[in-house]
């Protein structure tokens, strides 16, 4: 929303008082400021509109190719739709950082595809006609299916609409083909380059065995001094780097003086202290085990290179400055170990709704009663039917084989039991439970002598090397086909980081001066918008 529109909207919502209601001492100054803001904003956006009409919405130029902002926006929307299917709304304020990463992924993938297309054309690479036809047929059918979805279950309505506009479904498909074909051809060219890269990757038996024994995953926690690359000035970032360095120096000193130094406790307290002064300034996270490719490169490289127990930093990434504590490491082989699993039955006694304290006490009392009845001879199966509040009670309350990963509380309750024995009542989430061990499968150490394991490990190594080869190729192609940010993207970024920030500051000052509204800036999504979309 433009500055003028935002002020109008805030007036409607009562966040900023209308001109006639200001205090008489504030009125002249505030109104002059608002007038100045609107004049400059309108003049600036007018210039931007003029430039946009001449240059178009070119986000990036790659060699002689162009990536439109609309292409990136479409990719981002695809991600938003995909996440939505899993119940996550990327447009919600709390998911702003995820949306920002998704937007960067969309930019990177668009640039990568264009680089590969430029390379393919320079090498006179051709598309297999049969593969093109198959892919095009698939995309056309997908487009038809999406059109049908707009009519829901009204199949006849869809058919009538197609016949009315195109004459027949076949003619509708024939209309779609030339519209879709250029996109399919581009993807086919990019895929041909990817295939060429993958063909250059080889993995020997010796490579597999060396990889299997190498470091595969790391367990770490870290203290992060957050930076906002889009809004923090260079001086602000430099100041945060000094803060991170001072913290790291203090950590090193305390660790040297105290053999039982607890990094997690220190980091949590330090984050709380910094956030009390400036909300969102620092973050502590226990990351658990992670493998290659799960963290940003700079963080991952530092964590894997450190020795177990080491604390390293400050490591700068796009998120900020990290002080990393390496807790443990495991070889690649551990990733393929088969964890111990157990099969069990359980009695669930939920806290119920309303007062959770009273509910917990009631559930505890009932759990002890059920446990006493079990000891007196009540069968576990009968107790499930009689008392369990969980939906699976109707099917015997069976928990199929599970490990400690993701279900540590229940698994721990079973650890000392023999088949047929049951646990004492314990709390798991918002319920008391009693579990009975039905079966147990032991831990199995992975070995390359098992063909299935060998093949899986070899494929993983090949995939890792293919990803590295692709990254190397992209870096090389960026030199051959320079990537330049489009003029429209540069201008909108300049506006948001420059004059736009000034306008934001002025707007907050106006709110503060009038004593109305909020001085909090809404969470940014970092998905570029254009004036025409506002």
Secondary structure, 3 states (H helix, E strand, C coil): CCHHHHHHHHHHHCCCCCHHHCCHHHHHHHHHHHHHHHHHHHHHHHHHHHHHHHHCCEEEEECCEEEEHHHHHHHHHHHHHHHHHCCCCCCCHHHHHHHHHHHHHHHHHHHHHHHHHHHHHHCCCCCCHHHHHHHHHHHHHHHHHHHHHCCCCCHHHHHHHHHHHHCCHHHHHHHHHHHHHHHHHHHHHHHHHHHHHHHCCCCCHHHHHHHHHCEEEEEEEEEEEECCCCCCCHHHHHHHHHHHHHHHHHHHHHHHHCCCCCHHHHHHHHHHHHHHHCCCCEEEEEEEEEECCCCCHHHHHHHHHCCCCCEEEEEEECCEEEEEEEEEEEEHHHHCCECCEEEEEEEEEECCCCCHHHHHHHHHHHHHHHHHHHHCCCCHHHHHHHHCCCHHHHHCCEEEEECCCCCHHHHHHHCCCCCCCECCCEECCCEEEEEEEEEEECCECCCCCCHHHHHHHHHHHHHHHHHHHHHHHHHHHHHHCCEEECHHHHHHHHHHHCHHHHHHHHHHHHHHHHCCCCCCCCCCCCCCCCHHHC
